[in-house]
Amino acid sequence: IASFSIMKDATATALYGSRGGNGVILVTTKGGKEGKPKFNIRFETSMSQPTREVELADPVTYMRLHNEAVLSRNPNALLVYSEEKIQGTIEGKNPMVYPVTDWQDMLFKKFAVNERLNVSLSGGGKTARYYVSGAFNQDNGVLKVNGRNNFNNNINLKNFDLDLNPTTKLTVRMHGNFDDYNGPLGYGADYYRQVLRTNPVMFPAVYEPDEANLLAKHILFGNVEDGSYSNPYADLVKGYRQYSTSKILAQLELKQNFDF
């Protein structure tokens, strides 16, 4: 963008009629200037991370509070977690029997690093001028999916000015937007919601292969015997989706000046 201005009230309606009733924002894009070719390049790196994370109770506190909630409703009810399970978790015994799963750490990174590259070339002579620019954005998600959650934006903006004669000016503007997406089947909010609702001590995210499953080629995802509970890690890595979108806009403007 070279400049922008705001028009409102009578000025806007005089030029744009009823469409300018709420005001008009005029944006002028950059254009080529007479002179030698000028090449500009700019590279930026940024970091993105959640502004705030929900703090969850540790596994031992989780079990004790769950037992307390059950007893508060029925003092004679059977406890969900035995003292043996609680003590085995405290002592860090066999993680397959006494699992402690930090679902947030399993699914999410603390931060993601993003890159942005901008390149432009401009110049021209008295009769023709050009301005070509391109931008590449690489946005990486905070999901731990081994690079499958990358967003690639390729933005290409080309402005080409051509003076046909001293009283006529032809302007051609082209803008292309290309998006390439690779990511998990669900959305980040879905997985975060699952993390908050999944029991951290019921089963591990994955099981280590035993003798009966040494030749198994697939991951042995954790769950209860009938598999009726949600495993956020299994949902995250069970597949991915990929799609590409593109949009190209072209504008042709012809200006004729008359002398009286």
Contacts in CASP RR format, 6 or more apart in sequence:
PFRMAT RR
TARGET T0000
AUTHOR 0000-0000-0000
METHOD contacts of the structure
MODEL  1
IASFSIMKDATATALYGSRGGNGVILVTTKGGKEGKPKFNIRFETSMSQP
TREVELADPVTYMRLHNEAVLSRNPNALLVYSEEKIQGTIEGKNPMVYPV
TDWQDMLFKKFAVNERLNVSLSGGGKTARYYVSGAFNQDNGVLKVNGRNN
FNNNINLKNFDLDLNPTTKLTVRMHGNFDDYNGPLGYGADYYRQVLRTNP
VMFPAVYEPDEANLLAKHILFGNVEDGSYSNPYADLVKGYRQYSTSKILA
QLELKQNFDF
1 27 0 8 1.000
1 28 0 8 1.000
1 29 0 8 1.000
1 30 0 8 1.000
2 28 0 8 1.000
2 29 0 8 1.000
2 30 0 8 1.000
2 31 0 8 1.000
3 27 0 8 1.000
3 28 0 8 1.000
4 25 0 8 1.000
4 26 0 8 1.000
4 27 0 8 1.000
4 28 0 8 1.000
5 25 0 8 1.000
5 26 0 8 1.000
6 23 0 8 1.000
6 24 0 8 1.000
6 25 0 8 1.000
6 26 0 8 1.000
7 15 0 8 1.000
7 23 0 8 1.000
7 24 0 8 1.000
7 25 0 8 1.000
7 26 0 8 1.000
8 21 0 8 1.000
8 23 0 8 1.000
8 24 0 8 1.000
9 23 0 8 1.000
12 20 0 8 1.000
12 21 0 8 1.000
12 23 0 8 1.000
12 24 0 8 1.000
13 20 0 8 1.000
13 21 0 8 1.000
15 24 0 8 1.000
16 24 0 8 1.000
29 157 0 8 1.000
29 159 0 8 1.000
29 173 0 8 1.000
30 120 0 8 1.000
30 122 0 8 1.000
30 131 0 8 1.000
30 133 0 8 1.000
30 159 0 8 1.000
31 122 0 8 1.000
31 129 0 8 1.000
31 131 0 8 1.000
31 159 0 8 1.000
31 161 0 8 1.000
32 122 0 8 1.000
32 123 0 8 1.000
32 124 0 8 1.000
32 129 0 8 1.000
32 130 0 8 1.000
32 131 0 8 1.000
32 159 0 8 1.000
32 161 0 8 1.000
33 122 0 8 1.000
33 123 0 8 1.000
33 124 0 8 1.000
33 129 0 8 1.000
34 123 0 8 1.000
34 124 0 8 1.000
34 125 0 8 1.000
34 126 0 8 1.000
34 129 0 8 1.000
35 123 0 8 1.000
35 124 0 8 1.000
35 125 0 8 1.000
36 123 0 8 1.000
37 121 0 8 1.000
37 122 0 8 1.000
37 123 0 8 1.000
37 124 0 8 1.000
38 121 0 8 1.000
38 122 0 8 1.000
38 123 0 8 1.000
39 119 0 8 1.000
39 120 0 8 1.000
39 121 0 8 1.000
40 118 0 8 1.000
40 119 0 8 1.000
40 120 0 8 1.000
40 121 0 8 1.000
41 117 0 8 1.000
41 118 0 8 1.000
41 119 0 8 1.000
41 120 0 8 1.000
42 117 0 8 1.000
42 118 0 8 1.000
42 119 0 8 1.000
43 115 0 8 1.000
43 116 0 8 1.000
43 117 0 8 1.000
43 118 0 8 1.000
44 115 0 8 1.000
44 116 0 8 1.000
44 117 0 8 1.000
44 118 0 8 1.000
45 113 0 8 1.000
45 114 0 8 1.000
45 115 0 8 1.000
45 116 0 8 1.000
46 113 0 8 1.000
46 114 0 8 1.000
46 115 0 8 1.000
46 116 0 8 1.000
47 111 0 8 1.000
47 112 0 8 1.000
47 113 0 8 1.000
47 114 0 8 1.000
48 111 0 8 1.000
48 112 0 8 1.000
48 114 0 8 1.000
48 139 0 8 1.000
48 141 0 8 1.000
48 142 0 8 1.000
49 110 0 8 1.000
49 111 0 8 1.000
49 112 0 8 1.000
49 142 0 8 1.000
50 142 0 8 1.000
53 104 0 8 1.000
54 196 0 8 1.000
56 62 0 8 1.000
56 104 0 8 1.000
56 196 0 8 1.000
56 200 0 8 1.000
57 65 0 8 1.000
59 89 0 8 1.000
59 100 0 8 1.000
59 200 0 8 1.000
59 201 0 8 1.000
60 86 0 8 1.000
60 89 0 8 1.000
60 90 0 8 1.000
62 200 0 8 1.000
62 201 0 8 1.000
63 80 0 8 1.000
63 81 0 8 1.000
63 85 0 8 1.000
63 86 0 8 1.000
63 89 0 8 1.000
63 201 0 8 1.000
64 81 0 8 1.000
64 86 0 8 1.000
66 80 0 8 1.000
66 81 0 8 1.000
67 79 0 8 1.000
67 80 0 8 1.000
67 81 0 8 1.000
70 77 0 8 1.000
70 79 0 8 1.000
70 80 0 8 1.000
71 77 0 8 1.000
71 79 0 8 1.000
81 201 0 8 1.000
85 98 0 8 1.000
85 201 0 8 1.000
88 98 0 8 1.000
89 98 0 8 1.000
89 100 0 8 1.000
89 201 0 8 1.000
92 98 0 8 1.000
92 100 0 8 1.000
95 204 0 8 1.000
96 204 0 8 1.000
96 207 0 8 1.000
96 208 0 8 1.000
98 201 0 8 1.000
99 200 0 8 1.000
99 201 0 8 1.000
99 202 0 8 1.000
99 203 0 8 1.000
99 204 0 8 1.000
100 200 0 8 1.000
100 201 0 8 1.000
101 198 0 8 1.000
101 200 0 8 1.000
101 201 0 8 1.000
101 203 0 8 1.000
101 204 0 8 1.000
101 205 0 8 1.000
102 200 0 8 1.000
103 194 0 8 1.000
103 195 0 8 1.000
103 198 0 8 1.000
103 200 0 8 1.000
103 205 0 8 1.000
103 232 0 8 1.000
103 233 0 8 1.000
104 195 0 8 1.000
106 144 0 8 1.000
106 205 0 8 1.000
106 232 0 8 1.000
106 233 0 8 1.000
107 143 0 8 1.000
107 144 0 8 1.000
107 191 0 8 1.000
107 192 0 8 1.000
107 195 0 8 1.000
107 232 0 8 1.000
107 233 0 8 1.000
107 236 0 8 1.000
108 142 0 8 1.000
108 143 0 8 1.000
108 144 0 8 1.000
108 192 0 8 1.000
108 195 0 8 1.000
109 141 0 8 1.000
109 142 0 8 1.000
109 143 0 8 1.000
109 144 0 8 1.000
110 142 0 8 1.000
111 142 0 8 1.000
112 139 0 8 1.000
112 140 0 8 1.000
112 141 0 8 1.000
112 142 0 8 1.000
113 140 0 8 1.000
114 137 0 8 1.000
114 138 0 8 1.000
114 139 0 8 1.000
114 140 0 8 1.000
115 136 0 8 1.000
115 137 0 8 1.000
115 138 0 8 1.000
116 135 0 8 1.000
116 136 0 8 1.000
116 137 0 8 1.000
116 138 0 8 1.000
117 135 0 8 1.000
117 136 0 8 1.000
117 137 0 8 1.000
118 133 0 8 1.000
118 134 0 8 1.000
118 135 0 8 1.000
119 133 0 8 1.000
119 134 0 8 1.000
119 135 0 8 1.000
120 131 0 8 1.000
120 132 0 8 1.000
120 133 0 8 1.000
120 134 0 8 1.000
121 130 0 8 1.000
121 131 0 8 1.000
121 132 0 8 1.000
121 133 0 8 1.000
122 129 0 8 1.000
122 130 0 8 1.000
122 131 0 8 1.000
122 132 0 8 1.000
123 129 0 8 1.000
123 130 0 8 1.000
123 131 0 8 1.000
124 130 0 8 1.000
126 163 0 8 1.000
127 162 0 8 1.000
127 163 0 8 1.000
128 161 0 8 1.000
128 162 0 8 1.000
128 163 0 8 1.000
129 160 0 8 1.000
129 161 0 8 1.000
129 162 0 8 1.000
129 163 0 8 1.000
130 159 0 8 1.000
130 160 0 8 1.000
130 161 0 8 1.000
131 158 0 8 1.000
131 159 0 8 1.000
131 160 0 8 1.000
131 161 0 8 1.000
132 157 0 8 1.000
132 158 0 8 1.000
132 159 0 8 1.000
133 156 0 8 1.000
133 157 0 8 1.000
133 158 0 8 1.000
133 159 0 8 1.000
134 155 0 8 1.000
134 156 0 8 1.000
134 157 0 8 1.000
135 153 0 8 1.000
135 154 0 8 1.000
135 155 0 8 1.000
135 156 0 8 1.000
135 157 0 8 1.000
136 152 0 8 1.000
136 153 0 8 1.000
136 154 0 8 1.000
136 155 0 8 1.000
137 151 0 8 1.000
137 152 0 8 1.000
137 153 0 8 1.000
137 155 0 8 1.000
138 150 0 8 1.000
138 151 0 8 1.000
138 152 0 8 1.000
139 150 0 8 1.000
139 151 0 8 1.000
139 152 0 8 1.000
139 153 0 8 1.000
140 147 0 8 1.000
140 149 0 8 1.000
140 150 0 8 1.000
140 151 0 8 1.000
141 149 0 8 1.000
141 150 0 8 1.000
141 151 0 8 1.000
143 149 0 8 1.000
143 184 0 8 1.000
143 188 0 8 1.000
143 191 0 8 1.000
143 236 0 8 1.000
144 236 0 8 1.000
145 183 0 8 1.000
145 184 0 8 1.000
145 236 0 8 1.000
145 237 0 8 1.000
145 240 0 8 1.000
147 182 0 8 1.000
148 182 0 8 1.000
148 183 0 8 1.000
148 184 0 8 1.000
148 240 0 8 1.000
149 182 0 8 1.000
149 183 0 8 1.000
149 184 0 8 1.000
150 182 0 8 1.000
150 183 0 8 1.000
151 179 0 8 1.000
151 180 0 8 1.000
151 181 0 8 1.000
152 179 0 8 1.000
152 180 0 8 1.000
152 181 0 8 1.000
153 177 0 8 1.000
153 178 0 8 1.000
153 179 0 8 1.000
154 177 0 8 1.000
154 178 0 8 1.000
154 179 0 8 1.000
154 180 0 8 1.000
155 175 0 8 1.000
155 176 0 8 1.000
155 177 0 8 1.000
155 178 0 8 1.000
156 175 0 8 1.000
156 176 0 8 1.000
156 177 0 8 1.000
156 178 0 8 1.000
157 174 0 8 1.000
157 175 0 8 1.000
157 176 0 8 1.000
158 173 0 8 1.000
158 174 0 8 1.000
158 175 0 8 1.000
159 171 0 8 1.000
159 172 0 8 1.000
159 173 0 8 1.000
159 174 0 8 1.000
160 171 0 8 1.000
160 172 0 8 1.000
160 173 0 8 1.000
160 174 0 8 1.000
161 169 0 8 1.000
161 170 0 8 1.000
161 171 0 8 1.000
161 172 0 8 1.000
162 169 0 8 1.000
162 170 0 8 1.000
162 171 0 8 1.000
162 172 0 8 1.000
163 169 0 8 1.000
163 170 0 8 1.000
164 170 0 8 1.000
167 256 0 8 1.000
167 257 0 8 1.000
167 258 0 8 1.000
167 259 0 8 1.000
168 254 0 8 1.000
168 255 0 8 1.000
168 256 0 8 1.000
168 257 0 8 1.000
169 254 0 8 1.000
169 255 0 8 1.000
170 252 0 8 1.000
170 253 0 8 1.000
170 254 0 8 1.000
170 255 0 8 1.000
171 251 0 8 1.000
171 252 0 8 1.000
171 253 0 8 1.000
171 254 0 8 1.000
171 255 0 8 1.000
172 250 0 8 1.000
172 251 0 8 1.000
172 252 0 8 1.000
172 253 0 8 1.000
173 250 0 8 1.000
173 251 0 8 1.000
173 253 0 8 1.000
174 248 0 8 1.000
174 249 0 8 1.000
174 250 0 8 1.000
174 251 0 8 1.000
175 248 0 8 1.000
175 249 0 8 1.000
175 250 0 8 1.000
176 246 0 8 1.000
176 247 0 8 1.000
176 248 0 8 1.000
176 249 0 8 1.000
177 246 0 8 1.000
177 247 0 8 1.000
177 248 0 8 1.000
178 244 0 8 1.000
178 245 0 8 1.000
178 246 0 8 1.000
178 247 0 8 1.000
179 244 0 8 1.000
179 245 0 8 1.000
179 246 0 8 1.000
180 244 0 8 1.000
181 241 0 8 1.000
181 242 0 8 1.000
181 243 0 8 1.000
181 244 0 8 1.000
182 240 0 8 1.000
182 241 0 8 1.000
182 242 0 8 1.000
183 240 0 8 1.000
183 241 0 8 1.000
183 242 0 8 1.000
184 191 0 8 1.000
184 236 0 8 1.000
184 237 0 8 1.000
184 239 0 8 1.000
184 240 0 8 1.000
184 241 0 8 1.000
185 235 0 8 1.000
185 238 0 8 1.000
185 239 0 8 1.000
185 240 0 8 1.000
185 241 0 8 1.000
186 235 0 8 1.000
186 241 0 8 1.000
191 232 0 8 1.000
191 235 0 8 1.000
191 236 0 8 1.000
194 230 0 8 1.000
194 232 0 8 1.000
194 235 0 8 1.000
195 232 0 8 1.000
197 230 0 8 1.000
198 229 0 8 1.000
198 230 0 8 1.000
198 231 0 8 1.000
198 232 0 8 1.000
199 229 0 8 1.000
202 224 0 8 1.000
202 229 0 8 1.000
203 222 0 8 1.000
203 223 0 8 1.000
203 224 0 8 1.000
203 229 0 8 1.000
203 231 0 8 1.000
204 222 0 8 1.000
205 221 0 8 1.000
205 222 0 8 1.000
205 231 0 8 1.000
205 233 0 8 1.000
205 234 0 8 1.000
206 219 0 8 1.000
206 220 0 8 1.000
206 221 0 8 1.000
206 222 0 8 1.000
206 233 0 8 1.000
207 213 0 8 1.000
207 220 0 8 1.000
207 221 0 8 1.000
207 222 0 8 1.000
208 220 0 8 1.000
209 216 0 8 1.000
209 220 0 8 1.000
213 220 0 8 1.000
219 234 0 8 1.000
219 237 0 8 1.000
221 231 0 8 1.000
221 233 0 8 1.000
221 234 0 8 1.000
222 231 0 8 1.000
222 234 0 8 1.000
223 229 0 8 1.000
223 231 0 8 1.000
223 234 0 8 1.000
END
